[in-house]
Amino acid sequence: MKTSELLKLFRENGIMLNKHGKKHDLYYSPITNKIFPVPRHKTEIAHGTLQNILKDAGLK
């Protein structure tokens, strides 16, 4: 999945940007009440990383 597709999914589910970083941005999920990192400069996110992000976001 591309980062842009993931961010669109975040917007649809109310997941908000918490903080910008150099290599990762931190997002907050009201579903799980967690803050988690998302790679910033990758166009394609690796499958295992994507699964962990979706789990932390409460979308899986």
N, CA, C and O atoms as a Maestro MAE file, in Angstrom:
{
 s_m_m2io_version
 :::
 2.0.0
}

f_m_ct {
 s_m_title
 :::
 protein
 m_atom[240] {
  # First column is atom index #
  i_m_mmod_type
  r_m_x_coord
  r_m_y_coord
  r_m_z_coord
  i_m_residue_number
  s_m_chain_name
  s_m_pdb_residue_name
  s_m_pdb_atom_name
  i_m_atomic_number
  :::
  1 25 0.848 -1.170 0.000 1 A "MET " " N  " 7
  2 3 0.000 0.000 0.000 1 A "MET " " CA " 6
  3 2 0.895 1.235 0.000 1 A "MET " " C  " 6
  4 15 1.919 1.276 0.682 1 A "MET " " O  " 8
  5 25 0.500 2.220 -0.762 2 A "LYS " " N  " 7
  6 3 1.243 3.468 -0.802 2 A "LYS " " CA " 6
  7 2 0.917 4.310 0.434 2 A "LYS " " C  " 6
  8 15 -0.160 4.185 1.017 2 A "LYS " " O  " 8
  9 25 1.843 5.150 0.814 3 A "THR " " N  " 7
  10 3 1.654 6.016 1.974 3 A "THR " " CA " 6
  11 2 0.444 6.922 1.778 3 A "THR " " C  " 6
  12 15 -0.309 7.163 2.721 3 A "THR " " O  " 8
  13 25 0.251 7.427 0.554 4 A "SER " " N  " 7
  14 3 -0.885 8.320 0.298 4 A "SER " " CA " 6
  15 2 -2.218 7.600 0.499 4 A "SER " " C  " 6
  16 15 -3.174 8.198 0.993 4 A "SER " " O  " 8
  17 25 -2.290 6.321 0.121 5 A "GLU " " N  " 7
  18 3 -3.514 5.539 0.331 5 A "GLU " " CA " 6
  19 2 -3.762 5.318 1.823 5 A "GLU " " C  " 6
  20 15 -4.901 5.376 2.286 5 A "GLU " " O  " 8
  21 25 -2.690 5.066 2.567 6 A "LEU " " N  " 7
  22 3 -2.803 4.859 4.007 6 A "LEU " " CA " 6
  23 2 -3.294 6.133 4.698 6 A "LEU " " C  " 6
  24 15 -4.142 6.070 5.588 6 A "LEU " " O  " 8
  25 25 -2.766 7.280 4.294 7 A "LEU " " N  " 7
  26 3 -3.173 8.544 4.908 7 A "LEU " " CA " 6
  27 2 -4.631 8.858 4.597 7 A "LEU " " C  " 6
  28 15 -5.331 9.424 5.437 7 A "LEU " " O  " 8
  29 25 -5.094 8.501 3.413 8 A "LYS " " N  " 7
  30 3 -6.504 8.685 3.068 8 A "LYS " " CA " 6
  31 2 -7.382 7.820 3.977 8 A "LYS " " C  " 6
  32 15 -8.429 8.267 4.444 8 A "LYS " " O  " 8
  33 25 -6.949 6.583 4.224 9 A "LEU " " N  " 7
  34 3 -7.654 5.681 5.126 9 A "LEU " " CA " 6
  35 2 -7.692 6.252 6.548 9 A "LEU " " C  " 6
  36 15 -8.701 6.142 7.245 9 A "LEU " " O  " 8
  37 25 -6.583 6.862 6.963 10 A "PHE " " N  " 7
  38 3 -6.528 7.508 8.276 10 A "PHE " " CA " 6
  39 2 -7.555 8.632 8.380 10 A "PHE " " C  " 6
  40 15 -8.284 8.719 9.368 10 A "PHE " " O  " 8
  41 25 -7.614 9.497 7.359 11 A "ARG " " N  " 7
  42 3 -8.555 10.622 7.384 11 A "ARG " " CA " 6
  43 2 -10.000 10.132 7.469 11 A "ARG " " C  " 6
  44 15 -10.820 10.723 8.171 11 A "ARG " " O  " 8
  45 25 -10.305 9.056 6.756 12 A "GLU " " N  " 7
  46 3 -11.665 8.509 6.755 12 A "GLU " " CA " 6
  47 2 -12.063 7.954 8.126 12 A "GLU " " C  " 6
  48 15 -13.249 7.892 8.451 12 A "GLU " " O  " 8
  49 25 -11.070 7.547 8.931 13 A "ASN " " N  " 7
  50 3 -11.343 6.933 10.220 13 A "ASN " " CA " 6
  51 2 -11.007 7.819 11.412 13 A "ASN " " C  " 6
  52 15 -11.017 7.348 12.549 13 A "ASN " " O  " 8
  53 25 -10.711 9.086 11.174 14 A "GLY " " N  " 7
  54 3 -10.487 10.032 12.262 14 A "GLY " " CA " 6
  55 2 -9.129 9.925 12.926 14 A "GLY " " C  " 6
  56 15 -8.949 10.414 14.042 14 A "GLY " " O  " 8
  57 25 -8.162 9.292 12.261 15 A "ILE " " N  " 7
  58 3 -6.806 9.176 12.812 15 A "ILE " " CA " 6
  59 2 -6.043 10.440 12.418 15 A "ILE " " C  " 6
  60 15 -5.998 10.816 11.246 15 A "ILE " " O  " 8
  61 25 -5.442 11.093 13.425 16 A "MET " " N  " 7
  62 3 -4.864 12.411 13.211 16 A "MET " " CA " 6
  63 2 -3.349 12.420 13.371 16 A "MET " " C  " 6
  64 15 -2.779 11.628 14.121 16 A "MET " " O  " 8
  65 25 -2.714 13.336 12.648 17 A "LEU " " N  " 7
  66 3 -1.278 13.552 12.772 17 A "LEU " " CA " 6
  67 2 -1.000 14.166 14.136 17 A "LEU " " C  " 6
  68 15 -1.642 15.142 14.525 17 A "LEU " " O  " 8
  69 25 -0.045 13.598 14.859 18 A "ASN " " N  " 7
  70 3 0.308 14.096 16.182 18 A "ASN " " CA " 6
  71 2 1.579 14.935 16.119 18 A "ASN " " C  " 6
  72 15 1.663 15.988 16.752 18 A "ASN " " O  " 8
  73 25 2.578 14.467 15.348 19 A "LYS " " N  " 7
  74 3 3.868 15.153 15.313 19 A "LYS " " CA " 6
  75 2 4.637 14.758 14.060 19 A "LYS " " C  " 6
  76 15 4.620 13.595 13.657 19 A "LYS " " O  " 8
  77 25 5.322 15.743 13.434 20 A "HIS " " N  " 7
  78 3 6.195 15.470 12.292 20 A "HIS " " CA " 6
  79 2 7.575 15.095 12.802 20 A "HIS " " C  " 6
  80 15 8.036 15.624 13.814 20 A "HIS " " O  " 8
  81 25 8.230 14.187 12.105 21 A "GLY " " N  " 7
  82 3 9.602 13.817 12.414 21 A "GLY " " CA " 6
  83 2 10.419 13.802 11.135 21 A "GLY " " C  " 6
  84 15 9.885 14.067 10.058 21 A "GLY " " O  " 8
  85 25 11.706 13.495 11.238 22 A "LYS " " N  " 7
  86 3 12.553 13.450 10.050 22 A "LYS " " CA " 6
  87 2 12.221 12.245 9.177 22 A "LYS " " C  " 6
  88 15 12.001 12.383 7.974 22 A "LYS " " O  " 8
  89 25 12.186 11.070 9.787 23 A "LYS " " N  " 7
  90 3 11.953 9.846 9.021 23 A "LYS " " CA " 6
  91 2 10.557 9.279 9.217 23 A "LYS " " C  " 6
  92 15 10.068 8.540 8.363 23 A "LYS " " O  " 8
  93 25 9.910 9.609 10.320 24 A "HIS " " N  " 7
  94 3 8.586 9.092 10.626 24 A "HIS " " CA " 6
  95 2 7.702 10.220 11.136 24 A "HIS " " C  " 6
  96 15 8.175 11.163 11.771 24 A "HIS " " O  " 8
  97 25 6.411 10.107 10.845 25 A "ASP " " N  " 7
  98 3 5.420 10.976 11.455 25 A "ASP " " CA " 6
  99 2 4.689 10.158 12.508 25 A "ASP " " C  " 6
  100 15 4.517 8.949 12.354 25 A "ASP " " O  " 8
  101 25 4.267 10.808 13.561 26 A "LEU " " N  " 7
  102 3 3.534 10.119 14.616 26 A "LEU " " CA " 6
  103 2 2.052 10.438 14.474 26 A "LEU " " C  " 6
  104 15 1.667 11.603 14.372 26 A "LEU " " O  " 8
  105 25 1.234 9.409 14.469 27 A "TYR " " N  " 7
  106 3 -0.209 9.549 14.336 27 A "TYR " " CA " 6
  107 2 -0.894 9.062 15.598 27 A "TYR " " C  " 6
  108 15 -0.396 8.173 16.289 27 A "TYR " " O  " 8
  109 25 -2.055 9.661 15.893 28 A "TYR " " N  " 7
  110 3 -2.849 9.283 17.054 28 A "TYR " " CA " 6
  111 2 -4.150 8.649 16.584 28 A "TYR " " C  " 6
  112 15 -4.851 9.203 15.737 28 A "TYR " " O  " 8
  113 25 -4.467 7.483 17.139 29 A "SER " " N  " 7
  114 3 -5.720 6.803 16.829 29 A "SER " " CA " 6
  115 2 -6.657 6.879 18.026 29 A "SER " " C  " 6
  116 15 -6.327 6.367 19.096 29 A "SER " " O  " 8
  117 25 -7.838 7.517 17.866 30 A "PRO " " N  " 7
  118 3 -8.813 7.542 18.949 30 A "PRO " " CA " 6
  119 2 -9.457 6.165 19.169 30 A "PRO " " C  " 6
  120 15 -10.060 5.924 20.215 30 A "PRO " " O  " 8
  121 25 -9.332 5.277 18.202 31 A "ILE " " N  " 7
  122 3 -9.904 3.935 18.313 31 A "ILE " " CA " 6
  123 2 -9.148 3.126 19.363 31 A "ILE " " C  " 6
  124 15 -9.758 2.483 20.217 31 A "ILE " " O  " 8
  125 25 -7.801 3.160 19.296 32 A "THR " " N  " 7
  126 3 -6.979 2.387 20.227 32 A "THR " " CA " 6
  127 2 -6.336 3.254 21.305 32 A "THR " " C  " 6
  128 15 -5.745 2.737 22.254 32 A "THR " " O  " 8
  129 25 -6.451 4.576 21.157 33 A "ASN " " N  " 7
  130 3 -5.832 5.527 22.083 33 A "ASN " " CA " 6
  131 2 -4.318 5.366 22.106 33 A "ASN " " C  " 6
  132 15 -3.690 5.474 23.159 33 A "ASN " " O  " 8
  133 25 -3.727 5.103 20.921 34 A "LYS " " N  " 7
  134 3 -2.280 4.922 20.789 34 A "LYS " " CA " 6
  135 2 -1.692 5.959 19.855 34 A "LYS " " C  " 6
  136 15 -2.366 6.472 18.962 34 A "LYS " " O  " 8
  137 25 -0.419 6.259 20.080 35 A "ILE " " N  " 7
  138 3 0.374 7.055 19.151 35 A "ILE " " CA " 6
  139 2 1.374 6.098 18.524 35 A "ILE " " C  " 6
  140 15 2.048 5.349 19.231 35 A "ILE " " O  " 8
  141 25 1.473 6.119 17.185 36 A "PHE " " N  " 7
  142 3 2.324 5.160 16.486 36 A "PHE " " CA " 6
  143 2 3.018 5.843 15.304 36 A "PHE " " C  " 6
  144 15 2.488 6.802 14.744 36 A "PHE " " O  " 8
  145 25 4.219 5.342 14.919 37 A "PRO " " N  " 7
  146 3 4.968 5.940 13.823 37 A "PRO " " CA " 6
  147 2 4.539 5.391 12.460 37 A "PRO " " C  " 6
  148 15 4.127 4.238 12.333 37 A "PRO " " O  " 8
  149 25 4.650 6.254 11.447 38 A "VAL " " N  " 7
  150 3 4.412 5.869 10.053 38 A "VAL " " CA " 6
  151 2 5.582 6.415 9.254 38 A "VAL " " C  " 6
  152 15 5.899 7.599 9.376 38 A "VAL " " O  " 8
  153 25 6.250 5.576 8.422 39 A "PRO " " N  " 7
  154 3 7.376 6.056 7.615 39 A "PRO " " CA " 6
  155 2 6.951 7.231 6.744 39 A "PRO " " C  " 6
  156 15 5.880 7.219 6.137 39 A "PRO " " O  " 8
  157 25 7.801 8.234 6.697 40 A "ARG " " N  " 7
  158 3 7.429 9.472 6.023 40 A "ARG " " CA " 6
  159 2 7.815 9.509 4.551 40 A "ARG " " C  " 6
  160 15 7.034 9.999 3.735 40 A "ARG " " O  " 8
  161 25 8.978 9.013 4.186 41 A "HIS " " N  " 7
  162 3 9.487 9.203 2.832 41 A "HIS " " CA " 6
  163 2 9.380 7.969 1.959 41 A "HIS " " C  " 6
  164 15 9.957 7.938 0.872 41 A "HIS " " O  " 8
  165 25 8.670 6.967 2.394 42 A "LYS " " N  " 7
  166 3 8.496 5.768 1.582 42 A "LYS " " CA " 6
  167 2 7.248 5.936 0.739 42 A "LYS " " C  " 6
  168 15 6.228 6.431 1.219 42 A "LYS " " O  " 8
  169 25 7.329 5.521 -0.520 43 A "THR " " N  " 7
  170 3 6.127 5.546 -1.332 43 A "THR " " CA " 6
  171 2 5.346 4.253 -1.139 43 A "THR " " C  " 6
  172 15 4.115 4.267 -1.143 43 A "THR " " O  " 8
  173 25 6.042 3.148 -0.970 44 A "GLU " " N  " 7
  174 3 5.409 1.852 -0.760 44 A "GLU " " CA " 6
  175 2 5.832 1.326 0.611 44 A "GLU " " C  " 6
  176 15 7.025 1.239 0.903 44 A "GLU " " O  " 8
  177 25 4.861 0.975 1.449 45 A "ILE " " N  " 7
  178 3 5.148 0.484 2.794 45 A "ILE " " CA " 6
  179 2 5.205 -1.039 2.753 45 A "ILE " " C  " 6
  180 15 4.336 -1.684 2.168 45 A "ILE " " O  " 8
  181 25 6.231 -1.607 3.375 46 A "ALA " " N  " 7
  182 3 6.411 -3.063 3.412 46 A "ALA " " CA " 6
  183 2 5.199 -3.723 4.080 46 A "ALA " " C  " 6
  184 15 4.569 -3.134 4.958 46 A "ALA " " O  " 8
  185 25 4.883 -4.945 3.657 47 A "HIS " " N  " 7
  186 3 3.684 -5.640 4.111 47 A "HIS " " CA " 6
  187 2 3.646 -5.808 5.634 47 A "HIS " " C  " 6
  188 15 2.625 -5.504 6.252 47 A "HIS " " O  " 8
  189 25 4.717 -6.278 6.243 48 A "GLY " " N  " 7
  190 3 4.748 -6.481 7.689 48 A "GLY " " CA " 6
  191 2 4.599 -5.176 8.457 48 A "GLY " " C  " 6
  192 15 3.902 -5.120 9.470 48 A "GLY " " O  " 8
  193 25 5.252 -4.132 7.972 49 A "THR " " N  " 7
  194 3 5.150 -2.817 8.598 49 A "THR " " CA " 6
  195 2 3.723 -2.297 8.501 49 A "THR " " C  " 6
  196 15 3.187 -1.745 9.461 49 A "THR " " O  " 8
  197 25 3.119 -2.479 7.341 50 A "LEU " " N  " 7
  198 3 1.743 -2.041 7.131 50 A "LEU " " CA " 6
  199 2 0.785 -2.752 8.084 50 A "LEU " " C  " 6
  200 15 -0.118 -2.128 8.641 50 A "LEU " " O  " 8
  201 25 0.981 -4.044 8.268 51 A "GLN " " N  " 7
  202 3 0.110 -4.804 9.170 51 A "GLN " " CA " 6
  203 2 0.224 -4.294 10.601 51 A "GLN " " C  " 6
  204 15 -0.779 -4.199 11.309 51 A "GLN " " O  " 8
  205 25 1.444 -3.965 11.033 52 A "ASN " " N  " 7
  206 3 1.643 -3.431 12.392 52 A "ASN " " CA " 6
  207 2 0.999 -2.049 12.538 52 A "ASN " " C  " 6
  208 15 0.415 -1.739 13.577 52 A "ASN " " O  " 8
  209 25 1.107 -1.225 11.501 53 A "ILE " " N  " 7
  210 3 0.506 0.117 11.545 53 A "ILE " " CA " 6
  211 2 -1.014 0.000 11.635 53 A "ILE " " C  " 6
  212 15 -1.646 0.686 12.438 53 A "ILE " " O  " 8
  213 25 -1.600 -0.870 10.811 54 A "LEU " " N  " 7
  214 3 -3.056 -1.045 10.825 54 A "LEU " " CA " 6
  215 2 -3.537 -1.587 12.168 54 A "LEU " " C  " 6
  216 15 -4.608 -1.211 12.644 54 A "LEU " " O  " 8
  217 25 -2.752 -2.464 12.773 55 A "LYS " " N  " 7
  218 3 -3.103 -3.011 14.084 55 A "LYS " " CA " 6
  219 2 -3.057 -1.913 15.151 55 A "LYS " " C  " 6
  220 15 -3.971 -1.799 15.968 55 A "LYS " " O  " 8
  221 25 -1.992 -1.107 15.141 56 A "ASP " " N  " 7
  222 3 -1.882 -0.002 16.105 56 A "ASP " " CA " 6
  223 2 -2.983 1.033 15.910 56 A "ASP " " C  " 6
  224 15 -3.436 1.659 16.869 56 A "ASP " " O  " 8
  225 25 -3.410 1.208 14.661 57 A "ALA " " N  " 7
  226 3 -4.453 2.190 14.365 57 A "ALA " " CA " 6
  227 2 -5.849 1.671 14.687 57 A "ALA " " C  " 6
  228 15 -6.802 2.448 14.749 57 A "ALA " " O  " 8
  229 25 -5.972 0.358 14.894 58 A "GLY " " N  " 7
  230 3 -7.274 -0.226 15.181 58 A "GLY " " CA " 6
  231 2 -8.099 -0.482 13.933 58 A "GLY " " C  " 6
  232 15 -9.322 -0.594 14.006 58 A "GLY " " O  " 8
  233 25 -7.434 -0.576 12.787 59 A "LEU " " N  " 7
  234 3 -8.134 -0.799 11.524 59 A "LEU " " CA " 6
  235 2 -8.059 -2.251 11.072 59 A "LEU " " C  " 6
  236 15 -8.534 -2.601 9.992 59 A "LEU " " O  " 8
  237 25 -7.464 -3.085 11.901 60 A "LYS " " N  " 7
  238 3 -7.383 -4.514 11.579 60 A "LYS " " CA " 6
  239 2 -7.641 -5.335 12.805 60 A "LYS " " C  " 6
  240 15 -7.617 -6.564 12.741 60 A "LYS " " O  " 8
  :::
 }
 m_bond[239] {
  # First column is bond index #
  i_m_from
  i_m_to
  i_m_order
  :::
  1 1 2 1
  2 2 3 1
  3 3 4 2
  4 3 5 1
  5 5 6 1
  6 6 7 1
  7 7 8 2
  8 7 9 1
  9 9 10 1
  10 10 11 1
  11 11 12 2
  12 11 13 1
  13 13 14 1
  14 14 15 1
  15 15 16 2
  16 15 17 1
  17 17 18 1
  18 18 19 1
  19 19 20 2
  20 19 21 1
  21 21 22 1
  22 22 23 1
  23 23 24 2
  24 23 25 1
  25 25 26 1
  26 26 27 1
  27 27 28 2
  28 27 29 1
  29 29 30 1
  30 30 31 1
  31 31 32 2
  32 31 33 1
  33 33 34 1
  34 34 35 1
  35 35 36 2
  36 35 37 1
  37 37 38 1
  38 38 39 1
  39 39 40 2
  40 39 41 1
  41 41 42 1
  42 42 43 1
  43 43 44 2
  44 43 45 1
  45 45 46 1
  46 46 47 1
  47 47 48 2
  48 47 49 1
  49 49 50 1
  50 50 51 1
  51 51 52 2
  52 51 53 1
  53 53 54 1
  54 54 55 1
  55 55 56 2
  56 55 57 1
  57 57 58 1
  58 58 59 1
  59 59 60 2
  60 59 61 1
  61 61 62 1
  62 62 63 1
  63 63 64 2
  64 63 65 1
  65 65 66 1
  66 66 67 1
  67 67 68 2
  68 67 69 1
  69 69 70 1
  70 70 71 1
  71 71 72 2
  72 71 73 1
  73 73 74 1
  74 74 75 1
  75 75 76 2
  76 75 77 1
  77 77 78 1
  78 78 79 1
  79 79 80 2
  80 79 81 1
  81 81 82 1
  82 82 83 1
  83 83 84 2
  84 83 85 1
  85 85 86 1
  86 86 87 1
  87 87 88 2
  88 87 89 1
  89 89 90 1
  90 90 91 1
  91 91 92 2
  92 91 93 1
  93 93 94 1
  94 94 95 1
  95 95 96 2
  96 95 97 1
  97 97 98 1
  98 98 99 1
  99 99 100 2
  100 99 101 1
  101 101 102 1
  102 102 103 1
  103 103 104 2
  104 103 105 1
  105 105 106 1
  106 106 107 1
  107 107 108 2
  108 107 109 1
  109 109 110 1
  110 110 111 1
  111 111 112 2
  112 111 113 1
  113 113 114 1
  114 114 115 1
  115 115 116 2
  116 115 117 1
  117 117 118 1
  118 118 119 1
  119 119 120 2
  120 119 121 1
  121 121 122 1
  122 122 123 1
  123 123 124 2
  124 123 125 1
  125 125 126 1
  126 126 127 1
  127 127 128 2
  128 127 129 1
  129 129 130 1
  130 130 131 1
  131 131 132 2
  132 131 133 1
  133 133 134 1
  134 134 135 1
  135 135 136 2
  136 135 137 1
  137 137 138 1
  138 138 139 1
  139 139 140 2
  140 139 141 1
  141 141 142 1
  142 142 143 1
  143 143 144 2
  144 143 145 1
  145 145 146 1
  146 146 147 1
  147 147 148 2
  148 147 149 1
  149 149 150 1
  150 150 151 1
  151 151 152 2
  152 151 153 1
  153 153 154 1
  154 154 155 1
  155 155 156 2
  156 155 157 1
  157 157 158 1
  158 158 159 1
  159 159 160 2
  160 159 161 1
  161 161 162 1
  162 162 163 1
  163 163 164 2
  164 163 165 1
  165 165 166 1
  166 166 167 1
  167 167 168 2
  168 167 169 1
  169 169 170 1
  170 170 171 1
  171 171 172 2
  172 171 173 1
  173 173 174 1
  174 174 175 1
  175 175 176 2
  176 175 177 1
  177 177 178 1
  178 178 179 1
  179 179 180 2
  180 179 181 1
  181 181 182 1
  182 182 183 1
  183 183 184 2
  184 183 185 1
  185 185 186 1
  186 186 187 1
  187 187 188 2
  188 187 189 1
  189 189 190 1
  190 190 191 1
  191 191 192 2
  192 191 193 1
  193 193 194 1
  194 194 195 1
  195 195 196 2
  196 195 197 1
  197 197 198 1
  198 198 199 1
  199 199 200 2
  200 199 201 1
  201 201 202 1
  202 202 203 1
  203 203 204 2
  204 203 205 1
  205 205 206 1
  206 206 207 1
  207 207 208 2
  208 207 209 1
  209 209 210 1
  210 210 211 1
  211 211 212 2
  212 211 213 1
  213 213 214 1
  214 214 215 1
  215 215 216 2
  216 215 217 1
  217 217 218 1
  218 218 219 1
  219 219 220 2
  220 219 221 1
  221 221 222 1
  222 222 223 1
  223 223 224 2
  224 223 225 1
  225 225 226 1
  226 226 227 1
  227 227 228 2
  228 227 229 1
  229 229 230 1
  230 230 231 1
  231 231 232 2
  232 231 233 1
  233 233 234 1
  234 234 235 1
  235 235 236 2
  236 235 237 1
  237 237 238 1
  238 238 239 1
  239 239 240 2
  :::
 }
}
